[in-house]
Amino acid sequence: MESINIGLAGLGTVAQGFIEIFGQKKQALSDKLGMELKIVKVASRSQKVDLEGLGAVFSTDLSSLVEDSAIDVIIELIGGEQDALELISAALKQNKHVVTANKEVIAKHGNSFKGEIDSGQLRFEAAVAGAIPILQGIGVGMVANDFGSITGIVNGTSNYILSNMSREGASFEESLKQAQELGFAEADPGFDIDGIDAAHKLTIMMALAYGQPFSFDKVITEGISHITSSDIQYASEMGFAIKPLAVVRRSGDEIAAMVYPALVEFDRILSQVNGVMNAIEVESDYAGRLFFSGPGAGSLATASAVVSDLGLIARNQGSAYPRLMGMEKLRITYPDQSTSSCYLRFDVVDEKGIFARITSALSESGISIDEVFQKNLDGGRASIVMITHPASDKDIDNCLSNVGELSEILKPIQRIRVLS
Ligand SMILES: NC(=O)c1ccc[n+]([C@@H]2O[C@H](COP(=O)([O-])OP(=O)(O)OC[C@H]3O[C@@H](n4cnc5c(N)ncnc54)[C@H](OP(=O)(O)O)[C@@H]3O)[C@@H](O)[C@H]2O)c1
């Protein structure tokens, strides 16, 4: 039986999951793949794990993995940007295969690796939606298809926070704190709640689904920290959940991608994906609408996707670089031409005629209202809450800047898109 020698970089959450799976299933995996798998070297900042049973050498020097001619595959699980970028790049130049879970490096630097790949393969299934085999799904399983849209909940932290706000009626701040206490959010949660992590993942899905270069800078990103528990309650009264979405849509020869919180009707499965779960809905021409869901993070769940990439390399399946680059001549644009219905909340002084003034200002700007109600609050205040009919972002922007001038409006107008 042939063998594959593995060099593992990192000994954190995912790497430990990988070692655990390896310890439990090494023989079964070797049998399934017809290839003996050996971890021969581990490099990390510190040796937090006993590697004796593994028979692997430990080093604090990442470049020792690249320099070791016995190593066939480097599994990069150190995270972060610069060191991981250098490691992946050096490994590919040495014709080693690379498996990584690093969405940031792939989304921001993926294009630069193309020229560095010769006989090595670069695989990154674990970088998007943890355990869910979405990249194999869209890149291989659905290769016959063109994609109309991909709509995902791919950041567990944001989904946990919005789900908790919905379930407990808790504020954004309380829910973030709870997520941090439970280990679902980092001490610095910016990447998650500002939509950056989801934008990395969306960049990767967009590149694979549409055969385009990685275009992280074209993804418009809106975070979730402006969503209030009142918005969640009002949306629920109108039949919607608020979900942290990552959406790429094709329209003719253009594709546009955006990460944003949106109202999702309760009868769509996406609205029922709660807590730290991830889900991705794919619309395609032949296979129709497919729905993938599962754990988007976690030690063993993420390591399961790492092992799957290793399996592909062992079987030598697929091209060196998953379906990428120049497959189609599409233009990646910004989604500023998009039209969608919007949820709007106006916090106002509850004066006679204000309801009519707001609704007529909208109507004069050509924005028509699908549903509207007024909630009277204490202290002579009220919230006027509505869902508009579909309108362009530009028309809504213009209208809201006019309406925002009304002296009775107390706070910035809340505006959340409705998923169409
Ligand atoms: N955790 C998840 O559920 C999950 C899910 C999907 C994808 N991912 C991705 O998987 C990757 C790994 O995540 P993780 O959660 O396992 O990270 P982690 O727990 O922070 O582990 C990182 C490991 O790499 C080591 N390390 C970091 N920088 C290093 C450097 N410059 N040189 C040598 N060693 C270095 C760390 O050592 P020390 O601890 O000794 O500093 C640690 O052992 C990241 O790209 C992440 O985005 C994670």
The ligand as a Gaussian input file, in Angstrom:
#p B3LYP/6-31G(d) Opt

LIG

0 1
 N      -12.343000      26.546000      15.367000
 C      -13.254000      26.248000      14.443000
 O      -14.338000      25.730000      14.753000
 C      -12.974000      26.545000      12.998000
 C      -13.981000      26.297000      12.050000
 C      -13.723000      26.513000      10.699000
 C      -12.483000      26.976000      10.310000
 N      -11.524000      27.247000      11.271000
 C      -10.240000      27.738000      10.806000
 O       -9.251000      26.784000      11.147000
 C       -8.022000      27.433000      11.428000
 C       -7.537000      27.026000      12.807000
 O       -8.509000      27.437000      13.748000
 P       -8.448000      26.973000      15.282000
 O       -9.743000      27.371000      15.877000
 O       -7.983000      25.574000      15.392000
 O       -7.305000      27.962000      15.814000
 P       -6.578000      27.957000      17.244000
 O       -7.329000      27.101000      18.195000
 O       -6.290000      29.373000      17.582000
 O       -5.198000      27.190000      16.936000
 C       -4.156000      27.760000      16.209000
 C       -2.926000      26.915000      16.456000
 O       -1.867000      27.366000      15.643000
 C       -0.755000      27.785000      16.438000
 N       -0.173000      28.941000      15.782000
 C       -0.801000      30.100000      15.466000
 N        0.026000      30.930000      14.804000
 C        1.198000      30.272000      14.703000
 C        2.459000      30.610000      14.119000
 N        2.667000      31.778000      13.531000
 N        3.455000      29.692000      14.186000
 C        3.262000      28.504000      14.784000
 N        2.093000      28.142000      15.358000
 C        1.080000      29.008000      15.306000
 C       -1.313000      28.078000      17.813000
 O       -0.329000      27.912000      18.776000
 P       -0.445000      28.563000      20.271000
 O       -1.827000      28.275000      20.763000
 O        0.614000      27.834000      21.029000
 O       -0.217000      30.031000      20.101000
 C       -2.411000      27.002000      17.896000
 O       -1.861000      25.757000      18.258000
 C       -8.285000      28.938000      11.269000
 O       -7.938000      29.337000       9.970000
 C       -9.791000      29.029000      11.449000
 O      -10.363000      30.146000      10.791000
 C      -11.750000      27.047000      12.593000

